Amino acid sequence: MRKRRDGAQCLVHLLDTELALGEGEETGRDGFDFIEAQARAAQLREENEEAARSAAAGGERACAIKPINHGAHLSAAVFALKEGDDAPERTADRIRLEAGLLGKIGDEIIHGDGFSLRGSLMLRYGGWFYPATSPDRKLPMLDAVLKSVDNSFDGSLERLFDLMRIDSISTDPAHAKSCQKAAEWLVGTLSELEIDASARQTGGHPIVVGHAGDKGPNVLFYGHYDVQPVDPLSLWETPPFQPRLITRPDGSRYIAGRGAADDKGQLMTFVEALRAWKSVTGSLPVRVTLLLEGEEESGSPSLRPFLEASRAELAADVALICDTGMWDRTTPAITVSLRGLVGQEVTIHAAGRDLHSGLYGGAARNPIHVLAGILAEMHDADGRVTIPSFYDGVAELPESIRKQWGALDFDASAFLRDVGLSEPAGESGRSVLEQIWARPTAEVNGIFGGYTQAGFKTVIPATASAKVSFRLVGDQNPEVIARGFRTFVQARLPSDCRATFAPHGASPAQQLPLDGPWLPRVEKALADEWGKSPVLMGGGGSIPVVGDFSRILGLSSVMVGFGLDDDRIHSPNEKYELSSYRGGIRSWARILAALAEGGPATAI
């Protein structure tokens, strides 16, 4: 153990290691390896306490033993003052340290022969303590946290696999028990981290809520544990709920299975970052509320009522959402705009029953023909949507943004070629990035009617249905879009036909402010992790919770995710890059530090 040059010396016996504390500004930096010490903590707990007692009873004047309970990390600390040093009353201020990541150990730390030292204690892993009089009191715990992420990554991967094995398909009632199981799994995992977590029952699937931390700004993290259906199952190269790690010929690896990227893998990057902070420091640098939904993939019918009823509990300074993507495999991104969404299901009714096509063909109205014709009329030859008033509220892209996106390293041909296409099919005269980030769309997501099973059946069906979605931008009004679509269909119905409609959710587009206090900190944290500044990009998809957080909770959302365009979310063979999972955990660890008061480099 290296000794300070002057002043009183207080010995702290911790994890079978001695660290020196006293007056003076210069200290040694060759401290013990915290990660190794952490691994030994459990087995050394009893030994440490006995060793500490023995040390205090040795040649030093023992003061007291102060038990410390912070999980498995600490067992006991002994403070002893050597004979001949300055009186403790004269050095109390000098050895009082900043309250730190492990929290305040006690107002009255030690007692002895007629004296006491009062204050609080900062435990500095991987080095020495800094006295309060030192000009440099920054405690970069982040390095130890990131080291913990790397050293425990195999466990992080296995925990993700455990969650992915649960077939939590929210839209299918047959999987309701699996959704409940996933929620309970998350509660158990969070509880292991001493996060106060519970599964809140709703009219649908449970919402998991967790609270942790007692200092710094309050962040609300959102993710969802439910997944999309796996149809068609025949196209999967591996069983969708048997996750595995696959290595490509070039050595890169990815996680295969439903929910890998949307959104279980993304959700777990945040949880595992919390685990790393708790493992290293026993606490978190900020206050955290987790909100983990089970119905995102089925329209979130229970979320808004839950938010309305839980405003006080969910109050926070900023929301963090991990359901977006990176610019490419090595470039992070922050999504600053999202398209809205309107979902509509239309059914055309004709005859009162299915008809024999030999007896009625040519005379009876075929609802499939009617529906197909109406849907075909929704776009003109230039790709524009023909529904009246559809473009109300759609502004042209500012020229500065158009130039910024044009400067990005984006190959439109490769983007389409990767999915087996060759040329853009949307509005003519628009770039692909503009089409997917800044322009509204009308898409037919499914169409069905008549006989669709194996073999052949010659019928004229009584009904035909289609599911249609509209992506919104700018100030488009979801209610106006839905009403316009219904009017468009009704105006084109022939005699003997009628239409019925069913809504499937509606949310407006979102544009996030770029001048808030949180975005610069997140940008810096991501740049530190990935070695380059993040791209501020638009999001072609919809995350309705962003609007809900703004409208109901009054929160701005910072959207950071680590998915890629080729992750095949909502499709067979969904995957998540292993580098995305590891980098995501490390990124969130940095972001948590950056969001703490004073930023990542100062004492938290």
Backbone torsions as a table, in degrees:
resi	resn	phi	psi	omega
1	MET	NA	127.6	176.3
2	ARG	-79.2	142.0	-177.4
3	LYS	-104.8	148.8	173.0
4	ARG	-68.9	162.7	-176.3
5	ARG	-76.5	-27.5	-176.5
6	ASP	-154.4	173.3	173.5
7	GLY	86.5	177.1	-180.0
8	ALA	-68.9	150.9	179.1
9	GLN	-120.5	126.6	179.4
10	CYS	-115.9	121.7	-176.8
11	LEU	-93.3	131.4	175.5
12	VAL	-115.9	114.7	177.8
13	HIS	-92.7	111.5	-172.6
14	LEU	-139.9	123.2	179.6
15	LEU	51.5	44.2	176.9
16	ASP	62.0	25.8	-178.2
17	THR	-131.6	142.2	177.0
18	GLU	-103.2	132.5	173.9
19	LEU	-122.5	142.9	-176.1
20	ALA	-98.4	144.6	179.0
21	LEU	-140.0	133.5	177.1
22	GLY	-178.5	-163.2	-179.7
23	GLU	-74.0	167.6	178.5
24	GLY	98.1	158.4	-173.4
25	GLU	-102.6	-19.6	-175.7
26	GLU	-98.4	135.0	179.1
27	THR	-134.9	163.9	173.2
28	GLY	-72.9	157.5	-180.0
29	ARG	-121.6	12.2	-176.1
30	ASP	-98.5	52.8	-176.3
31	GLY	-72.1	-179.4	-175.9
32	PHE	-78.4	163.6	178.7
33	ASP	-80.5	108.4	-175.9
34	PHE	-62.9	-40.1	-176.5
35	ILE	-60.4	-42.6	178.0
36	GLU	-66.5	-42.5	179.7
37	ALA	-62.8	-38.0	-180.0
38	GLN	-62.0	-42.1	-178.7
39	ALA	-63.9	-27.4	-178.1
40	ARG	-93.2	-2.3	-169.5
41	ALA	-58.1	-46.9	-174.9
42	ALA	-60.9	-47.9	-175.8
43	GLN	-72.4	-23.1	-177.9
44	LEU	-92.4	-4.0	-172.8
45	ARG	-55.7	-52.6	-178.8
46	GLU	-69.6	-38.9	179.6
47	GLU	-62.6	-40.6	-178.9
48	ASN	-61.7	-42.5	-177.8
49	GLU	-63.5	-41.8	179.3
50	GLU	-67.8	-40.7	178.0
51	ALA	-63.6	-38.1	179.3
52	ALA	-64.9	-41.1	178.7
53	ARG	-62.6	-42.1	-179.1
54	SER	-64.9	-42.0	-179.6
55	ALA	-62.4	-42.0	-178.5
56	ALA	-67.4	-27.9	-177.9
57	ALA	-89.6	3.1	-177.5
58	GLY	-80.9	-138.5	-176.2
59	GLY	-75.7	-1.1	179.7
60	GLU	-97.3	159.0	175.9
61	ARG	-84.2	106.4	-175.3
62	ALA	-71.2	140.1	177.9
63	CYS	-103.6	-58.9	-178.1
64	ALA	-173.4	164.7	172.3
65	ILE	-107.9	127.9	179.4
66	LYS	-111.9	104.7	178.0
67	PRO	-68.9	141.3	179.4
68	ILE	-127.4	127.6	-179.9
69	ASN	-120.2	103.4	175.8
70	HIS	-133.6	72.4	-178.8
71	GLY	68.3	-143.5	-177.8
72	ALA	-90.8	2.8	-169.0
73	HIS	-81.4	-40.8	-173.7
74	LEU	-123.4	148.1	177.8
75	SER	-117.3	-55.4	-179.8
76	ALA	-159.4	153.5	175.7
77	ALA	-129.5	140.9	177.9
78	VAL	-117.7	128.3	175.9
79	PHE	-104.2	127.7	179.7
80	ALA	-135.6	143.3	-179.4
81	LEU	-113.1	123.4	-177.4
82	LYS	-71.7	147.2	176.4
83	GLU	-60.6	142.7	174.2
84	GLY	91.9	-12.2	178.9
85	ASP	-79.8	172.7	179.5
86	ASP	-58.1	152.4	177.7
87	ALA	-61.7	142.5	-176.6
88	PRO	-61.5	-29.3	179.2
89	GLU	-61.9	-30.6	-177.5
90	ARG	-82.8	-15.1	-175.1
91	THR	-115.4	1.1	-175.0
92	ALA	-58.6	-46.1	-179.4
93	ASP	-65.2	-33.0	-176.2
94	ARG	-70.5	-28.3	-176.6
95	ILE	-106.6	7.6	174.4
96	ARG	-78.9	130.1	-174.1
97	LEU	-113.5	163.9	178.4
98	GLU	-65.1	140.4	173.0
99	ALA	-63.9	135.4	-169.9
100	GLY	-128.5	-157.7	-171.1
101	LEU	-63.0	-25.1	177.6
102	LEU	-89.9	0.0	176.4
103	GLY	86.3	178.1	-177.5
104	LYS	-80.7	125.2	-177.1
105	ILE	-80.3	-35.7	176.4
106	GLY	173.6	148.3	177.2
107	ASP	-66.6	-41.3	-179.4
108	GLU	-109.7	101.8	-170.1
109	ILE	-77.7	-55.3	-176.0
110	ILE	-136.9	158.3	178.2
111	HIS	-130.4	151.3	176.8
112	GLY	-161.1	-161.3	-172.1
113	ASP	-58.9	80.8	175.1
114	GLY	80.0	10.8	178.3
115	PHE	-139.5	166.5	174.3
116	SER	-150.2	152.1	174.3
117	LEU	-109.4	125.9	-177.0
118	ARG	-113.9	149.4	178.0
119	GLY	145.0	-158.3	178.6
120	SER	-134.1	168.6	-168.3
121	LEU	-128.5	133.1	172.1
122	MET	-103.9	125.0	176.8
123	LEU	-94.2	121.0	-176.8
124	ARG	-106.3	104.3	178.3
125	TYR	-77.7	148.2	174.5
126	GLY	76.1	15.2	-179.3
127	GLY	-177.8	-146.9	-175.7
128	TRP	-110.9	167.0	173.4
129	PHE	-78.8	152.6	172.7
130	TYR	-107.6	126.5	175.4
131	PRO	-71.3	158.3	-176.9
132	ALA	-63.3	-22.0	-178.4
133	THR	-84.2	-5.7	-178.1
134	SER	-70.9	141.7	177.9
135	PRO	-71.3	-15.7	-178.0
136	ASP	-118.4	97.4	-178.6
137	ARG	-110.8	20.8	178.5
138	LYS	-76.1	133.3	-177.0
139	LEU	-120.4	92.8	-174.5
140	PRO	-75.8	73.8	178.0
141	MET	-66.9	-17.2	-174.0
142	LEU	-59.0	-36.0	179.8
143	ASP	-59.5	-43.5	179.1
144	ALA	-66.8	-36.2	178.3
145	VAL	-64.2	-45.7	179.9
146	LEU	-65.1	-36.2	176.3
147	LYS	-64.0	-38.7	177.1
148	SER	-63.5	-40.3	177.3
149	VAL	-56.5	-47.7	-177.3
150	ASP	-67.6	-43.3	-176.5
151	ASN	-69.0	-26.7	-176.9
152	SER	-108.3	18.8	-173.0
153	PHE	-64.9	-34.3	178.7
154	ASP	-59.6	-40.1	176.9
155	GLY	-66.7	-37.9	177.1
156	SER	-61.6	-39.9	179.8
157	LEU	-67.3	-42.0	-178.9
158	GLU	-67.4	-34.6	177.2
159	ARG	-67.2	-38.8	174.8
160	LEU	-60.9	-44.1	178.7
161	PHE	-59.5	-39.6	178.5
162	ASP	-59.3	-43.0	179.7
163	LEU	-69.4	-39.5	-178.7
164	MET	-67.5	-22.4	179.6
165	ARG	-71.7	-12.8	179.8
166	ILE	-89.0	120.6	-174.9
167	ASP	-83.6	68.5	-173.0
168	SER	-85.5	67.9	178.4
169	ILE	-84.9	107.2	-169.8
170	SER	-74.4	-29.7	-173.6
171	THR	-76.7	-15.3	-176.4
172	ASP	-105.4	114.4	-178.7
173	PRO	-56.7	-23.0	179.6
174	ALA	-65.5	-16.1	-177.4
175	HIS	-108.5	18.8	-178.0
176	ALA	-61.2	-41.7	179.3
177	LYS	-64.7	-32.9	178.0
178	SER	-68.6	-37.2	176.2
179	CYS	-63.6	-41.8	176.4
180	GLN	-61.9	-41.1	179.5
181	LYS	-63.1	-41.9	178.5
182	ALA	-63.0	-42.0	178.7
183	ALA	-62.2	-43.5	179.5
184	GLU	-66.2	-35.7	177.0
185	TRP	-61.9	-42.9	179.9
186	LEU	-66.0	-40.6	177.5
187	VAL	-59.7	-45.1	178.9
188	GLY	-62.4	-41.8	-179.8
189	THR	-65.4	-44.3	178.9
190	LEU	-66.7	-38.0	179.8
191	SER	-64.2	-33.4	175.6
192	GLU	-59.6	-27.8	179.8
193	LEU	-91.6	12.4	-178.8
194	GLU	61.3	33.4	172.1
195	ILE	-95.5	130.2	-179.4
196	ASP	-73.2	96.8	-172.0
197	ALA	-123.3	149.4	176.7
198	SER	-155.4	155.2	175.9
199	ALA	-96.5	113.8	-178.5
200	ARG	-89.8	122.8	-179.4
201	GLN	-74.8	141.6	179.7
202	THR	-129.3	-172.9	173.9
203	GLY	-71.0	-11.7	177.8
204	GLY	-123.5	-122.9	-179.6
205	HIS	-89.1	155.7	-175.4
206	PRO	-64.9	153.5	170.1
207	ILE	-110.1	126.2	180.0
208	VAL	-91.6	128.6	178.5
209	VAL	-123.4	135.4	177.6
210	GLY	-138.0	147.7	179.0
211	HIS	-131.2	138.6	177.8
212	ALA	-156.4	158.1	176.7
213	GLY	90.1	151.5	-177.8
214	ASP	-138.2	16.2	180.0
215	LYS	-151.6	161.8	178.1
216	GLY	80.6	-179.6	177.7
217	PRO	-63.5	158.7	-178.1
218	ASN	-102.8	120.0	179.9
219	VAL	-111.5	142.0	177.2
220	LEU	-109.2	113.5	179.9
221	PHE	-97.5	133.2	178.8
222	TYR	-119.2	136.4	169.9
223	GLY	-152.5	174.5	177.3
224	HIS	-135.4	141.9	-176.4
225	TYR	-99.3	-5.8	179.0
226	ASP	-85.7	160.3	-175.7
227	VAL	-132.8	168.5	177.6
228	GLN	-77.3	158.1	171.1
229	PRO	-59.4	161.9	-174.5
230	VAL	-102.6	0.8	-179.1
231	ASP	-62.0	144.2	-7.2
232	PRO	-81.8	126.6	-175.4
233	LEU	-62.1	-29.6	-177.0
234	SER	-64.9	-17.9	-178.0
235	LEU	-89.1	-6.4	179.6
236	TRP	-75.9	134.7	177.4
237	GLU	-83.2	-24.0	175.2
238	THR	-135.3	154.4	179.3
239	PRO	-57.0	130.4	-172.0
240	PRO	-62.6	-28.2	-178.4
241	PHE	-110.2	25.1	171.0
242	GLN	-123.2	76.0	-173.2
243	PRO	-60.7	149.0	178.1
244	ARG	-152.9	161.8	177.6
245	LEU	-100.3	124.7	-176.2
246	ILE	-115.9	134.2	-179.7
247	THR	-104.5	128.8	177.4
248	ARG	-82.9	166.5	177.7
249	PRO	-57.4	-29.8	-179.3
250	ASP	-83.4	2.2	177.8
251	GLY	94.6	-14.8	177.5
252	SER	-70.5	152.6	-175.4
253	ARG	-129.8	152.2	178.1
254	TYR	-142.7	158.2	178.7
255	ILE	-94.3	125.0	-177.8
256	ALA	-109.3	136.3	176.7
257	GLY	144.9	157.9	179.0
258	ARG	-65.3	132.8	-179.3
259	GLY	88.8	-2.0	-178.5
260	ALA	-56.8	-45.2	-179.7
261	ALA	-105.7	-27.3	-172.5
262	ASP	-129.1	92.2	0.7
263	ASP	-132.7	17.9	-174.0
264	LYS	-67.0	-42.7	178.1
265	GLY	-62.2	-42.2	179.7
266	GLN	-66.1	-45.4	178.5
267	LEU	-56.9	-43.6	-175.6
268	MET	-73.0	-20.2	173.8
269	THR	-60.2	-39.6	-180.0
270	PHE	-71.7	-45.4	-179.6
271	VAL	-59.5	-42.7	-178.7
272	GLU	-71.3	-28.6	173.1
273	ALA	-65.8	-41.2	174.8
274	LEU	-60.6	-41.5	180.0
275	ARG	-59.2	-43.0	-178.9
276	ALA	-63.8	-44.7	177.8
277	TRP	-62.0	-43.7	-179.9
278	LYS	-65.6	-38.4	-178.1
279	SER	-64.4	-40.9	-175.3
280	VAL	-83.3	-42.6	-170.9
281	THR	-111.9	-14.8	-176.6
282	GLY	83.7	-4.4	-178.9
283	SER	-153.3	-168.2	-178.7
284	LEU	-121.7	149.8	-179.8
285	PRO	-75.0	-14.7	177.6
286	VAL	-136.5	166.9	171.7
287	ARG	-81.3	136.5	-174.2
288	VAL	-128.2	132.7	166.9
289	THR	-117.8	127.8	176.9
290	LEU	-103.6	136.2	177.0
291	LEU	-129.5	104.6	-173.4
292	LEU	-115.6	111.2	-171.2
293	GLU	-91.1	155.3	178.7
294	GLY	-118.0	12.7	-177.4
295	GLU	-135.8	19.8	-177.3
296	GLU	-61.9	-39.1	-177.3
297	GLU	-78.7	0.1	178.6
298	SER	-128.1	28.7	172.8
299	GLY	92.9	-0.2	176.9
300	SER	53.5	49.3	-177.2
301	PRO	-65.7	-24.5	-177.2
302	SER	-95.8	-12.3	-170.7
303	LEU	-69.1	-49.8	-175.5
304	ARG	-61.5	-46.1	175.4
305	PRO	-58.6	-35.9	179.2
306	PHE	-66.8	-43.1	178.0
307	LEU	-62.5	-42.7	179.4
308	GLU	-59.6	-41.3	-176.2
309	ALA	-80.9	-12.7	-172.5
310	SER	-121.7	25.5	-177.0
311	ARG	-52.8	-48.3	-175.5
312	ALA	-65.0	-44.6	-177.6
313	GLU	-66.2	-33.7	-175.3
314	LEU	-94.3	7.7	179.1
315	ALA	-57.5	136.7	-177.2
316	ALA	-155.7	175.0	177.4
317	ASP	-90.8	-31.8	-178.1
318	VAL	-159.1	151.1	176.0
319	ALA	-103.5	143.5	175.4
320	LEU	-118.0	128.3	-176.7
321	ILE	-126.4	125.7	-179.3
322	CYS	-115.5	77.8	178.6
323	ASP	-145.5	29.3	-177.8
324	THR	-126.3	-164.0	-172.6
325	GLY	-133.4	176.6	174.3
326	MET	-91.6	167.0	175.0
327	TRP	-72.5	-46.8	172.2
328	ASP	-150.8	-171.9	-172.8
329	ARG	-61.7	-22.8	-176.8
330	THR	-121.6	3.4	-177.3
331	THR	-120.5	116.8	179.2
332	PRO	-73.1	168.3	179.8
333	ALA	-148.7	152.5	170.2
334	ILE	-120.9	123.7	-178.7
335	THR	-83.9	122.5	-174.8
336	VAL	-110.5	-5.8	174.7
337	SER	-147.2	150.5	-179.5
338	LEU	-136.4	142.4	172.5
339	ARG	-78.8	147.2	176.1
340	GLY	-81.5	-178.0	-176.0
341	LEU	-148.9	136.3	168.8
342	VAL	-128.1	128.5	177.4
343	GLY	-114.1	131.5	179.7
344	GLN	-136.3	139.8	172.3
345	GLU	-115.6	128.5	-178.9
346	VAL	-119.3	138.6	175.9
347	THR	-126.6	126.2	176.2
348	ILE	-96.2	126.6	-179.8
349	HIS	-108.4	136.3	177.4
350	ALA	-126.8	-107.4	-178.5
351	ALA	-64.2	162.7	-178.1
352	GLY	-75.8	-9.9	179.0
353	ARG	-157.9	166.0	173.5
354	ASP	-62.9	141.9	-176.0
355	LEU	-117.4	149.4	174.6
356	HIS	-69.3	123.5	-174.8
357	SER	-69.8	-18.9	176.3
358	GLY	-78.7	-32.6	-178.5
359	LEU	-86.3	-33.5	-173.1
360	TYR	-117.2	-8.7	-177.2
361	GLY	-60.8	130.9	-177.7
362	GLY	98.3	-26.6	-179.8
363	ALA	-106.0	-33.1	-176.3
364	ALA	-91.4	144.8	177.7
365	ARG	-70.6	133.7	178.7
366	ASN	-103.2	112.9	-174.6
367	PRO	-65.8	-23.8	176.3
368	ILE	-65.6	-42.8	177.6
369	HIS	-60.2	-44.8	-178.0
370	VAL	-62.0	-49.0	-177.3
371	LEU	-63.3	-45.0	-179.7
372	ALA	-60.4	-39.2	179.8
373	GLY	-66.3	-41.3	179.9
374	ILE	-65.0	-45.4	-179.1
375	LEU	-63.1	-36.4	-179.8
376	ALA	-65.7	-26.9	-178.9
377	GLU	-79.8	-5.0	-176.6
378	MET	-70.7	-16.1	-179.9
379	HIS	-127.9	146.5	175.3
380	ASP	-94.6	-174.1	-175.4
381	ALA	-66.1	-20.8	179.4
382	ASP	-95.5	6.6	178.1
383	GLY	85.7	2.5	178.5
384	ARG	-79.7	146.4	178.1
385	VAL	-76.1	134.5	-173.5
386	THR	-98.1	1.2	178.1
387	ILE	-64.7	128.1	-178.4
388	PRO	-56.1	139.2	177.4
389	SER	66.4	12.1	-177.0
390	PHE	-61.6	-36.5	-174.4
391	TYR	-91.8	8.9	174.3
392	ASP	-61.6	128.3	179.6
393	GLY	89.6	1.7	180.0
394	VAL	-96.5	115.7	-179.8
395	ALA	-95.9	153.8	174.2
396	GLU	-70.2	148.8	179.3
397	LEU	-65.6	130.2	177.0
398	PRO	-57.2	143.2	-175.9
399	GLU	-60.8	-34.9	179.5
400	SER	-64.1	-40.1	178.5
401	ILE	-70.2	-39.7	178.3
402	ARG	-58.3	-42.4	179.6
403	LYS	-68.3	-39.5	179.4
404	GLN	-61.2	-47.1	179.2
405	TRP	-66.7	-34.7	178.7
406	GLY	-64.9	-25.2	179.8
407	ALA	-82.3	-9.6	-179.9
408	LEU	-70.3	150.3	178.1
409	ASP	-78.4	84.2	-175.9
410	PHE	-130.9	124.8	179.2
411	ASP	-104.3	100.9	-176.9
412	ALA	-60.9	-38.6	-179.6
413	SER	-64.9	-42.9	179.1
414	ALA	-66.8	-37.7	178.9
415	PHE	-56.9	-44.4	179.5
416	LEU	-78.9	-36.0	-178.8
417	ARG	-62.4	-33.0	-179.8
418	ASP	-62.5	-21.0	179.0
419	VAL	-112.1	18.5	174.1
420	GLY	82.9	18.9	179.2
421	LEU	-116.1	172.0	-174.7
422	SER	-130.1	-23.8	-177.9
423	GLU	-150.0	150.6	-178.7
424	PRO	-61.8	145.1	-178.6
425	ALA	-119.7	6.1	-178.7
426	GLY	-87.4	-150.7	-178.6
427	GLU	-60.5	130.1	178.8
428	SER	-69.0	150.6	179.8
429	GLY	81.7	6.5	179.6
430	ARG	-116.6	141.6	174.7
431	SER	-69.6	161.2	179.1
432	VAL	-62.7	-41.8	178.7
433	LEU	-62.5	-39.7	176.7
434	GLU	-64.9	-39.9	179.9
435	GLN	-62.5	-40.0	-174.1
436	ILE	-92.5	-15.8	-178.0
437	TRP	-110.7	-29.6	-167.6
438	ALA	-130.9	5.1	-179.8
439	ARG	-120.9	147.6	178.3
440	PRO	-78.9	157.8	-179.0
441	THR	-138.3	162.7	169.6
442	ALA	-133.1	117.8	-175.6
443	GLU	-127.9	139.6	172.2
444	VAL	-89.8	117.0	-176.3
445	ASN	-94.1	-17.8	178.1
446	GLY	-170.6	145.8	178.2
447	ILE	-143.5	136.6	-174.7
448	PHE	-156.6	156.1	179.2
449	GLY	167.8	153.1	179.0
450	GLY	72.4	-153.4	-175.3
451	TYR	-92.3	122.4	-176.8
452	THR	-125.2	8.0	-179.4
453	GLN	-85.8	-176.4	179.3
454	ALA	-63.5	151.8	-179.4
455	GLY	85.7	-153.5	-172.8
456	PHE	-145.6	141.7	179.5
457	LYS	-145.1	121.4	-172.9
458	THR	-89.3	85.5	179.9
459	VAL	-128.5	154.7	164.9
460	ILE	-102.6	113.6	-172.5
461	PRO	-69.7	156.3	176.4
462	ALA	-78.8	-27.2	-177.7
463	THR	-138.9	159.6	171.2
464	ALA	-144.5	140.9	-174.1
465	SER	-131.4	156.8	174.9
466	ALA	-146.1	147.7	173.1
467	LYS	-107.7	125.6	-173.7
468	VAL	-126.7	134.2	177.3
469	SER	-122.1	149.2	178.7
470	PHE	-124.5	124.1	173.9
471	ARG	-92.4	129.6	-173.6
472	LEU	-110.8	152.7	176.1
473	VAL	-134.2	168.1	174.7
474	GLY	56.1	-128.7	-176.3
475	ASP	-106.3	23.1	175.5
476	GLN	-58.9	137.1	-177.8
477	ASN	-95.1	118.8	-178.0
478	PRO	-56.0	-39.2	-179.2
479	GLU	-66.4	-39.2	178.6
480	VAL	-65.5	-39.6	179.9
481	ILE	-65.5	-45.7	-179.9
482	ALA	-63.1	-44.5	179.8
483	ARG	-65.1	-38.6	179.0
484	GLY	-64.3	-39.1	178.1
485	PHE	-64.3	-44.4	-179.3
486	ARG	-63.4	-41.9	177.9
487	THR	-63.7	-39.7	178.4
488	PHE	-59.1	-43.7	-179.7
489	VAL	-68.7	-48.7	-177.0
490	GLN	-58.5	-37.0	-177.3
491	ALA	-68.8	-15.2	-175.7
492	ARG	-111.3	9.8	179.8
493	LEU	-78.4	131.7	174.7
494	PRO	-80.8	176.4	176.8
495	SER	-62.6	155.3	179.7
496	ASP	70.3	10.0	177.8
497	CYS	-127.2	148.6	173.7
498	ARG	-139.8	161.8	-178.3
499	ALA	-126.3	142.4	171.6
500	THR	-122.5	154.8	-174.5
501	PHE	-133.0	150.1	174.2
502	ALA	-135.0	127.9	179.5
503	PRO	-78.7	151.1	176.8
504	HIS	-136.1	53.6	174.6
505	GLY	91.7	153.2	178.9
506	ALA	-157.3	133.5	177.5
507	SER	-152.4	144.2	-179.9
508	PRO	-78.3	168.7	174.3
509	ALA	-70.4	159.7	-179.7
510	GLN	-129.5	135.3	173.2
511	GLN	-124.0	118.7	-174.3
512	LEU	-89.2	144.0	179.1
513	PRO	-68.0	141.1	-179.2
514	LEU	-99.0	-1.9	-174.2
515	ASP	-111.1	17.4	179.6
516	GLY	-79.7	173.1	-176.7
517	PRO	-77.6	-17.6	-171.2
518	TRP	-89.2	-36.4	-173.9
519	LEU	-57.5	-45.4	180.0
520	PRO	-60.5	-36.7	179.8
521	ARG	-66.8	-41.9	179.5
522	VAL	-67.1	-40.3	176.9
523	GLU	-57.4	-45.7	-178.5
524	LYS	-63.9	-43.7	-179.3
525	ALA	-62.3	-43.3	179.6
526	LEU	-67.1	-39.4	178.5
527	ALA	-63.7	-37.8	178.2
528	ASP	-64.2	-36.7	-178.0
529	GLU	-77.4	-43.3	-171.3
530	TRP	-99.5	-7.4	177.1
531	GLY	78.1	12.4	177.6
532	LYS	-157.6	154.6	-177.9
533	SER	-68.2	144.3	178.3
534	PRO	-72.8	150.0	175.1
535	VAL	-81.7	133.4	172.8
536	LEU	-91.3	104.7	-168.5
537	MET	-119.8	164.7	172.9
538	GLY	-89.7	158.1	178.1
539	GLY	-115.6	123.6	-179.6
540	GLY	-74.3	-24.9	-179.8
541	GLY	-85.3	-173.8	-178.4
542	SER	-123.3	136.5	172.6
543	ILE	-127.3	86.6	-173.4
544	PRO	-55.6	-26.6	-177.1
545	VAL	-63.6	-24.8	177.2
546	VAL	-60.7	-46.9	176.8
547	GLY	-66.4	-37.8	178.8
548	ASP	-64.0	-42.1	178.5
549	PHE	-62.2	-38.9	180.0
550	SER	-69.2	-47.8	-174.0
551	ARG	-73.7	-41.4	-172.4
552	ILE	-93.7	-42.5	-174.7
553	LEU	-102.0	-8.6	-179.1
554	GLY	68.9	29.6	-175.3
555	LEU	-108.8	139.1	165.3
556	SER	-84.0	150.5	-176.9
557	SER	-119.3	134.9	171.1
558	VAL	-102.8	118.0	-174.8
559	MET	-102.9	109.6	179.4
560	VAL	-126.5	124.8	178.2
561	GLY	-142.1	172.0	-172.7
562	PHE	-131.5	20.6	175.4
563	GLY	-79.0	167.3	178.4
564	LEU	-126.8	159.7	-177.7
565	ASP	-60.6	-28.6	-177.1
566	ASP	-95.8	20.3	-179.9
567	ASP	-76.5	-7.5	175.4
568	ARG	58.0	40.8	176.4
569	ILE	-65.7	144.9	-177.6
570	HIS	70.2	4.2	-177.6
571	SER	-124.6	167.1	172.3
572	PRO	-60.4	152.0	176.5
573	ASN	64.9	40.1	173.4
574	GLU	-58.9	145.5	179.7
575	LYS	-148.4	168.7	177.7
576	TYR	-144.6	125.0	-178.5
577	GLU	-61.8	139.3	177.2
578	LEU	-62.0	-35.4	177.4
579	SER	-65.4	-31.4	176.6
580	SER	-67.7	-40.9	-178.2
581	TYR	-67.9	-49.1	179.6
582	ARG	-64.5	-49.4	-179.9
583	GLY	-63.5	-31.9	177.3
584	GLY	-65.1	-43.8	178.5
585	ILE	-62.1	-47.1	179.5
586	ARG	-63.3	-38.2	179.9
587	SER	-63.9	-45.9	179.7
588	TRP	-65.0	-35.3	176.5
589	ALA	-59.5	-41.9	178.3
590	ARG	-69.3	-41.4	-177.8
591	ILE	-63.7	-40.1	178.2
592	LEU	-59.4	-41.0	177.3
593	ALA	-66.9	-40.8	-177.4
594	ALA	-66.5	-32.4	-178.3
595	LEU	-79.3	-15.5	179.3
596	ALA	-64.3	155.3	-178.2
597	GLU	-58.9	128.7	-179.6
598	GLY	91.8	-7.8	177.8
599	GLY	89.0	178.3	-171.1
600	PRO	-74.8	-20.0	-171.4
601	ALA	-93.6	-8.4	-175.6
602	THR	-104.2	169.6	178.0
603	ALA	-60.7	134.8	-173.7
604	ILE	-105.5	NA	NA
